[in-house]
């Protein structure tokens, strides 16, 4: 039978997960919200 408490004590996240998380959070890629907000600023500035 699996002893879940022991398994949780031995758990450590994969390095790949940490690297991926850092890459996602540190990227400066615009998402659709950023694009729409930028378009709205341009439209309001042209009035």
Biopython code that builds the backbone (N, CA, C, O; Angstrom):
import numpy as np
from Bio.PDB.StructureBuilder import StructureBuilder

atoms = [
    (1, "UNK", "N", (0.834, -1.174, 0.000)),
    (1, "UNK", "CA", (0.000, 0.000, 0.000)),
    (1, "UNK", "C", (0.890, 1.252, 0.000)),
    (1, "UNK", "O", (1.973, 1.253, 0.586)),
    (2, "UNK", "N", (0.428, 2.293, -0.650)),
    (2, "UNK", "CA", (1.204, 3.521, -0.762)),
    (2, "UNK", "C", (1.029, 4.367, 0.493)),
    (2, "UNK", "O", (-0.088, 4.616, 0.948)),
    (3, "UNK", "N", (2.153, 4.799, 1.035)),
    (3, "UNK", "CA", (2.133, 5.695, 2.180)),
    (3, "UNK", "C", (2.255, 7.130, 1.631)),
    (3, "UNK", "O", (3.352, 7.583, 1.303)),
    (4, "UNK", "N", (1.137, 7.822, 1.536)),
    (4, "UNK", "CA", (1.106, 9.137, 0.904)),
    (4, "UNK", "C", (1.910, 10.171, 1.674)),
    (4, "UNK", "O", (2.522, 11.044, 1.059)),
    (5, "UNK", "N", (1.926, 10.102, 2.972)),
    (5, "UNK", "CA", (2.706, 11.054, 3.765)),
    (5, "UNK", "C", (4.191, 10.950, 3.443)),
    (5, "UNK", "O", (4.873, 11.966, 3.313)),
    (6, "UNK", "N", (4.693, 9.727, 3.313)),
    (6, "UNK", "CA", (6.097, 9.528, 2.970)),
    (6, "UNK", "C", (6.384, 10.007, 1.553)),
    (6, "UNK", "O", (7.425, 10.614, 1.301)),
    (7, "UNK", "N", (5.481, 9.743, 0.643)),
    (7, "UNK", "CA", (5.678, 10.169, -0.749)),
    (7, "UNK", "C", (5.701, 11.689, -0.852)),
    (7, "UNK", "O", (6.498, 12.241, -1.610)),
    (8, "UNK", "N", (4.859, 12.362, -0.116)),
    (8, "UNK", "CA", (4.828, 13.827, -0.144)),
    (8, "UNK", "C", (6.125, 14.395, 0.432)),
    (8, "UNK", "O", (6.622, 15.405, -0.065)),
    (9, "UNK", "N", (6.673, 13.777, 1.454)),
    (9, "UNK", "CA", (7.937, 14.228, 2.033)),
    (9, "UNK", "C", (9.071, 14.120, 1.018)),
    (9, "UNK", "O", (9.973, 14.957, 1.008)),
    (10, "UNK", "N", (9.035, 13.099, 0.166)),
    (10, "UNK", "CA", (10.094, 12.882, -0.818)),
    (10, "UNK", "C", (9.904, 13.720, -2.085)),
    (10, "UNK", "O", (10.810, 13.802, -2.913)),
    (11, "UNK", "N", (8.747, 14.333, -2.238)),
    (11, "UNK", "CA", (8.438, 15.058, -3.464)),
    (11, "UNK", "C", (9.307, 16.295, -3.634)),
    (11, "UNK", "O", (9.529, 17.047, -2.684)),
    (12, "UNK", "N", (9.791, 16.496, -4.838)),
    (12, "UNK", "CA", (10.441, 17.754, -5.215)),
    (12, "UNK", "C", (10.063, 18.030, -6.665)),
    (12, "UNK", "O", (10.093, 17.123, -7.497)),
    (13, "UNK", "N", (9.708, 19.273, -6.972)),
    (13, "UNK", "CA", (9.263, 19.579, -8.330)),
    (13, "UNK", "C", (10.393, 19.401, -9.343)),
    (13, "UNK", "O", (11.571, 19.555, -9.022)),
    (14, "UNK", "N", (10.014, 19.084, -10.528)),
    (14, "UNK", "CA", (10.968, 18.906, -11.610)),
    (14, "UNK", "C", (11.635, 20.234, -11.943)),
    (14, "UNK", "O", (10.998, 21.286, -11.881)),
    (15, "UNK", "N", (12.904, 20.189, -12.292)),
    (15, "UNK", "CA", (13.608, 21.408, -12.687)),
    (15, "UNK", "C", (12.988, 22.003, -13.945)),
    (15, "UNK", "O", (12.974, 23.222, -14.114)),
    (16, "UNK", "N", (12.481, 21.157, -14.819)),
    (16, "UNK", "CA", (11.863, 21.644, -16.051)),
    (16, "UNK", "C", (10.652, 22.523, -15.744)),
    (16, "UNK", "O", (10.403, 23.508, -16.438)),
    (17, "UNK", "N", (9.906, 22.165, -14.708)),
    (17, "UNK", "CA", (8.741, 22.954, -14.329)),
    (17, "UNK", "C", (9.186, 24.330, -13.847)),
    (17, "UNK", "O", (8.597, 25.341, -14.230)),
    (18, "UNK", "N", (10.207, 24.375, -13.021)),
    (18, "UNK", "CA", (10.714, 25.652, -12.528)),
    (18, "UNK", "C", (11.234, 26.516, -13.669)),
    (18, "UNK", "O", (10.965, 27.717, -13.707)),
    (19, "UNK", "N", (11.972, 25.921, -14.597)),
    (19, "UNK", "CA", (12.507, 26.669, -15.729)),
    (19, "UNK", "C", (11.381, 27.200, -16.613)),
    (19, "UNK", "O", (11.439, 28.334, -17.090)),
    (20, "UNK", "N", (10.374, 26.386, -16.826)),
    (20, "UNK", "CA", (9.244, 26.805, -17.645)),
    (20, "UNK", "C", (8.488, 27.938, -16.965)),
    (20, "UNK", "O", (8.097, 28.908, -17.614)),
    (21, "UNK", "N", (8.286, 27.814, -15.672)),
    (21, "UNK", "CA", (7.593, 28.853, -14.920)),
    (21, "UNK", "C", (8.350, 30.177, -15.013)),
    (21, "UNK", "O", (7.737, 31.222, -15.231)),
    (22, "UNK", "N", (9.658, 30.145, -14.852)),
    (22, "UNK", "CA", (10.468, 31.361, -14.960)),
    (22, "UNK", "C", (10.362, 31.967, -16.357)),
    (22, "UNK", "O", (10.240, 33.183, -16.501)),
    (23, "UNK", "N", (10.409, 31.133, -17.371)),
    (23, "UNK", "CA", (10.328, 31.635, -18.737)),
    (23, "UNK", "C", (8.983, 32.294, -19.006)),
    (23, "UNK", "O", (8.922, 33.316, -19.690)),
    (24, "UNK", "N", (7.921, 31.730, -18.484)),
    (24, "UNK", "CA", (6.586, 32.291, -18.702)),
    (24, "UNK", "C", (6.440, 33.618, -17.978)),
    (24, "UNK", "O", (5.983, 34.599, -18.565)),
    (25, "UNK", "N", (6.823, 33.658, -16.710)),
    (25, "UNK", "CA", (6.642, 34.874, -15.924)),
    (25, "UNK", "C", (7.581, 35.993, -16.352)),
    (25, "UNK", "O", (7.243, 37.167, -16.196)),
    (26, "UNK", "N", (8.742, 35.661, -16.883)),
    (26, "UNK", "CA", (9.710, 36.685, -17.252)),
    (26, "UNK", "C", (9.590, 37.132, -18.707)),
    (26, "UNK", "O", (10.315, 38.032, -19.132)),
    (27, "UNK", "N", (8.713, 36.536, -19.458)),
    (27, "UNK", "CA", (8.560, 36.936, -20.854)),
    (27, "UNK", "C", (7.706, 38.194, -20.938)),
    (27, "UNK", "O", (6.838, 38.430, -20.097)),
    (28, "UNK", "N", (7.960, 38.974, -21.938)),
    (28, "UNK", "CA", (7.237, 40.231, -22.117)),
    (28, "UNK", "C", (6.378, 40.137, -23.384)),
    (28, "UNK", "O", (6.358, 41.058, -24.201)),
    (29, "UNK", "N", (5.690, 39.041, -23.531)),
    (29, "UNK", "CA", (4.854, 38.818, -24.707)),
    (29, "UNK", "C", (3.487, 39.422, -24.441)),
    (29, "UNK", "O", (2.897, 39.222, -23.380)),
    (30, "UNK", "N", (2.994, 40.163, -25.423)),
    (30, "UNK", "CA", (1.675, 40.768, -25.268)),
    (30, "UNK", "C", (0.595, 39.719, -25.449)),
    (30, "UNK", "O", (0.681, 38.857, -26.323)),
    (31, "UNK", "N", (-0.416, 39.808, -24.611)),
    (31, "UNK", "CA", (-1.568, 38.949, -24.808)),
    (31, "UNK", "C", (-2.684, 39.805, -25.417)),
    (31, "UNK", "O", (-2.493, 40.997, -25.657)),
    (32, "UNK", "N", (-3.819, 39.212, -25.661)),
    (32, "UNK", "CA", (-4.903, 39.910, -26.352)),
    (32, "UNK", "C", (-5.390, 41.115, -25.553)),
    (32, "UNK", "O", (-5.808, 42.113, -26.140)),
    (33, "UNK", "N", (-5.343, 41.038, -24.229)),
    (33, "UNK", "CA", (-5.759, 42.166, -23.399)),
    (33, "UNK", "C", (-4.846, 43.366, -23.632)),
    (33, "UNK", "O", (-5.321, 44.494, -23.761)),
    (34, "UNK", "N", (-3.547, 43.126, -23.684)),
    (34, "UNK", "CA", (-2.600, 44.215, -23.934)),
    (34, "UNK", "C", (-2.837, 44.851, -25.296)),
    (34, "UNK", "O", (-2.768, 46.072, -25.434)),
    (35, "UNK", "N", (-3.112, 44.035, -26.293)),
    (35, "UNK", "CA", (-3.351, 44.540, -27.638)),
    (35, "UNK", "C", (-4.610, 45.402, -27.673)),
    (35, "UNK", "O", (-4.601, 46.486, -28.257)),
    (36, "UNK", "N", (-5.690, 44.931, -27.055)),
    (36, "UNK", "CA", (-6.944, 45.691, -27.044)),
    (36, "UNK", "C", (-6.768, 47.007, -26.294)),
    (36, "UNK", "O", (-7.250, 48.041, -26.755)),
    (37, "UNK", "N", (-6.090, 46.991, -25.153)),
    (37, "UNK", "CA", (-5.865, 48.219, -24.398)),
    (37, "UNK", "C", (-5.043, 49.218, -25.202)),
    (37, "UNK", "O", (-5.319, 50.417, -25.170)),
    (38, "UNK", "N", (-4.050, 48.738, -25.912)),
    (38, "UNK", "CA", (-3.226, 49.610, -26.749)),
    (38, "UNK", "C", (-4.052, 50.218, -27.877)),
    (38, "UNK", "O", (-3.893, 51.394, -28.202)),
    (39, "UNK", "N", (-4.925, 49.427, -28.469)),
    (39, "UNK", "CA", (-5.796, 49.927, -29.545)),
    (39, "UNK", "C", (-6.751, 50.989, -29.006)),
    (39, "UNK", "O", (-6.997, 51.995, -29.672)),
    (40, "UNK", "N", (-7.290, 50.773, -27.805)),
    (40, "UNK", "CA", (-8.192, 51.755, -27.204)),
    (40, "UNK", "C", (-7.477, 53.067, -26.919)),
    (40, "UNK", "O", (-8.052, 54.139, -27.111)),
    (41, "UNK", "N", (-6.242, 52.996, -26.467)),
    (41, "UNK", "CA", (-5.470, 54.213, -26.218)),
    (41, "UNK", "C", (-5.253, 54.993, -27.516)),
    (41, "UNK", "O", (-5.332, 56.221, -27.531)),
    (42, "UNK", "N", (-4.981, 54.269, -28.601)),
    (42, "UNK", "CA", (-4.763, 54.914, -29.893)),
    (42, "UNK", "C", (-6.047, 55.576, -30.384)),
    (42, "UNK", "O", (-6.014, 56.690, -30.906)),
    (43, "UNK", "N", (-7.173, 54.892, -30.218)),
    (43, "UNK", "CA", (-8.455, 55.439, -30.657)),
    (43, "UNK", "C", (-8.811, 56.692, -29.844)),
    (43, "UNK", "O", (-9.254, 57.692, -30.407)),
    (44, "UNK", "N", (-8.620, 56.637, -28.548)),
    (44, "UNK", "CA", (-8.931, 57.787, -27.693)),
    (44, "UNK", "C", (-7.981, 58.954, -27.984)),
    (44, "UNK", "O", (-8.375, 60.113, -27.858)),
    (45, "UNK", "N", (-6.761, 58.666, -28.362)),
    (45, "UNK", "CA", (-5.784, 59.712, -28.668)),
    (45, "UNK", "C", (-6.062, 60.411, -29.988)),
    (45, "UNK", "O", (-5.613, 61.539, -30.190)),
    (46, "UNK", "N", (-6.784, 59.771, -30.883)),
    (46, "UNK", "CA", (-7.076, 60.344, -32.202)),
    (46, "UNK", "C", (-8.292, 61.248, -32.190)),
    (46, "UNK", "O", (-8.567, 61.906, -33.193)),
    (47, "UNK", "N", (-9.034, 61.305, -31.083)),
    (47, "UNK", "CA", (-10.228, 62.159, -31.017)),
    (47, "UNK", "C", (-9.885, 63.601, -30.819)),
    (47, "UNK", "O", (-10.779, 64.443, -30.744)),
]
sb = StructureBuilder()
sb.init_structure("model")
sb.init_model(0)
sb.init_chain("A")
sb.init_seg("    ")
for serial, (resi, resn, name, xyz) in enumerate(atoms, 1):
    if name == "N":
        sb.init_residue(resn, " ", resi, " ")
    sb.init_atom(name, np.array(xyz, "f"), 0.0, 1.0, " ", f" {name:<3s}", serial, name[0])
structure = sb.get_structure()
